[in-house]
């Protein structure tokens, strides 16, 4: 069985954007929410998550703000920008197309 991190290749941007669409979260919160919502099937390590967050911020899809976390420590919270919401919609359309194509292949092969 593939490792959960292998399943994320090519979908990490979508998972991050969708995860913070509801509310801003810090990196650990993003990772934890992905894990919880996937019933512990998906996990995103720091080595993948933080470079992706910085890349998405650089592309203008995320904005970051330092705030106090639940633990009383400062953490960088990430939120979608207007362009990030547009990108999320593009990513969702691409995912729907890709997953439909894979399902067709599985059914017909």
N, C-alpha and C positions, 0 to 999 in steps of 0.2 A: 504494500500500500504506500502511495507517495506521502512524503512528509507534508504537513499542512502548509509550510512555507512554499513548497513547490506549486501548490494550487493558486498561490497569489500572483505568480508572475503574469504581468500584463493586466491584472485587475486591481492592483493596489491603489492606483489613483481613484478608481471608482469607489472602492471600499472606504477610503479616507473621506472623499467628498460627501458620500452618502451618510457616513457616520456623524459628521459635524453639521449636516444640513439643518438638524433640529435645534442645536445649541452649540456654542463654542465649547471646546474641550482642550485640555492639555494633552501632551503626547501619551502619557501613561493611560489617561482616560480613554483616548481613541483606541489604543491597543486593547484595553480591557473590554470596552464596549463591543468591539469586533469579536473578541473571544466569547463573550457572554451571549451575544445575539446569534452566534453560529453554533451554540451549544458545545463550545470547546473544540470545535472541529478546526477552526481557523485561528492561527496566532500570528501576530506580526512582531518580529523582534526589533529591538532598537536599531540594529544595523541596517534594517530595511526602512523602518518607519521614519526616522529623523532625516535621512537624506531625501526621502520622498516629500516630507513636509517642507523642507527648505526649497526643494525644486518647485513644488506647487506654489509656494509663497513667491518665489522669484518670477514665476510665470504670471503672477497677478491673480491667481485663483483663490488664494488664502491671504488673510491679513492676520497678524499676530499682535497680541497685547499681553504684557506682563501683569498678572493679577495674583492675589492670594488664593491658594488652593484650599480644599477642605482640610488639609493637614496643617494649615497655617504657614506654609512655605510659599514663596513666590514661584510661579510656574508660567510658562508661555502658553497662553490659550489661543487656539486657532479658530477662525471663523471664515465662512465663505464670503467672498466678495460678490458683487453683481455678476462679474465675468465668471466667477467660480460656479455660480448657480447655472449659468448658461452651459458651462463645460460639463457640469453634472448631467444635464439633460442630454448632451451629446454622448457622454459616456454610457448613459442608460440605454439610449437608442442603439449604440454599437453593441452593448452587451446583449440586448434582446435579439438582435440580428445574429450574432455569433452563437448564442446558446440555442436558438431555433435551428440554425444550420447543423450544429453538433447533434441535436436531438433527431433531426431528419436522417443524418448519417447513421446513427445508432439504430434507428428503426428499420432502415432500408438495407443495411449491410448484412 
